[in-house]
Amino acid sequence: FRLALYVVRNGRIDPRWEAVNDDVLSVAQRSLSTLIKNQGIGDLYRIYSIAKLDGIDFNLASIPPDFDTQANASHCRDQVQDSPRQCSRAFQPLITAPRRSTSQRRGQVQ
């Protein structure tokens, strides 16, 4: 038999553009938000690397890039009580390795 690891990230892993006001508080909030998100992505890469070194299959579920959180939030909140599977259909299937963005593939910093 083969061991498998399933990681569920309740958040996005894709880069998201967002306009920021030109005051210090807005820039600091966005900077901290970006830092925390990227630390989580770094954790995914670390978990993936350790799993691969130990011969464990890695499976990741997260919020897909095209998922509209505003439109689907109430639907999922209502459906999760009755059928978690229906809500999970809005999410992407499991992926077996953390994805790199286009800019990361080209060696650019996001």
C-alpha positions in Angstrom: 0.0 0.0 0.0 1.0 3.6 -0.5 0.7 6.4 2.1 -1.1 9.5 1.0 -1.2 13.0 2.5 -4.3 15.3 1.9 -3.8 19.0 2.6 -6.8 21.3 2.6 -6.0 25.0 2.3 -9.0 27.2 3.1 -7.8 30.0 0.9 -6.4 30.9 -2.5 -2.9 30.2 -3.6 -3.0 32.2 -6.8 -1.7 35.8 -6.8 -4.6 38.4 -6.6 -4.2 42.0 -7.8 -5.8 44.6 -5.5 -5.6 48.4 -5.7 -4.3 50.0 -2.5 -4.8 53.5 -1.2 -1.7 55.6 -0.9 -1.7 55.9 2.9 0.6 54.0 5.2 -2.1 52.0 6.9 -3.5 50.6 3.6 0.0 49.7 2.3 0.9 48.0 5.6 -2.3 46.0 5.7 -1.8 44.8 2.1 1.9 44.0 2.8 1.1 41.9 5.9 -1.7 40.1 4.1 0.6 39.3 1.2 3.3 38.1 3.6 1.0 35.8 5.5 -0.4 34.4 2.3 3.1 33.7 0.9 4.2 32.1 4.2 1.3 29.7 3.8 2.3 28.9 0.3 5.9 28.3 1.5 4.5 25.9 4.0 2.8 24.0 1.2 6.1 23.7 -0.7 7.8 22.5 2.5 5.1 19.9 3.2 5.2 18.7 -0.4 9.0 18.3 -0.4 9.0 16.3 2.9 6.1 14.1 1.6 8.0 13.4 -1.7 11.3 12.7 0.2 9.4 10.2 2.4 7.6 8.6 -0.6 4.1 9.9 0.4 1.6 10.9 -2.2 0.7 14.6 -1.9 -2.8 15.9 -2.6 -3.9 19.5 -2.2 -7.3 21.1 -2.3 -7.7 24.9 -2.2 -10.0 27.6 -3.5 -9.5 27.7 -7.3 -8.5 31.0 -9.0 -11.9 31.4 -10.8 -14.0 30.8 -7.7 -16.2 33.8 -7.0 -16.2 34.0 -3.2 -19.0 36.6 -3.0 -21.3 34.7 -5.3 -20.6 31.3 -3.8 -20.2 32.1 -0.1 -23.9 32.0 0.8 -24.5 29.0 -1.4 -21.8 27.0 0.3 -22.9 28.2 3.7 -26.4 27.0 3.1 -25.4 23.8 1.4 -22.7 22.6 3.8 -25.4 21.8 6.5 -27.2 19.4 4.1 -24.5 18.1 1.8 -20.8 19.1 2.1 -20.2 17.3 -1.2 -22.4 19.8 -3.1 -20.4 22.7 -1.7 -17.1 20.9 -2.5 -18.1 20.6 -6.2 -17.5 24.4 -6.5 -13.8 23.7 -5.6 -11.1 22.3 -7.9 -10.2 18.7 -7.8 -7.1 17.6 -5.8 -3.8 18.6 -7.3 -0.7 16.6 -6.7 1.9 19.4 -6.4 1.8 23.1 -5.5 1.4 25.2 -8.6 3.8 27.9 -9.7 2.4 31.1 -11.1 3.5 32.2 -14.6 5.8 34.8 -13.1 7.5 32.3 -10.9 8.1 30.0 -13.8 9.9 32.8 -15.6 12.0 33.5 -12.5 10.3 36.8 -11.8 9.3 38.0 -8.3 5.6 38.6 -7.7 
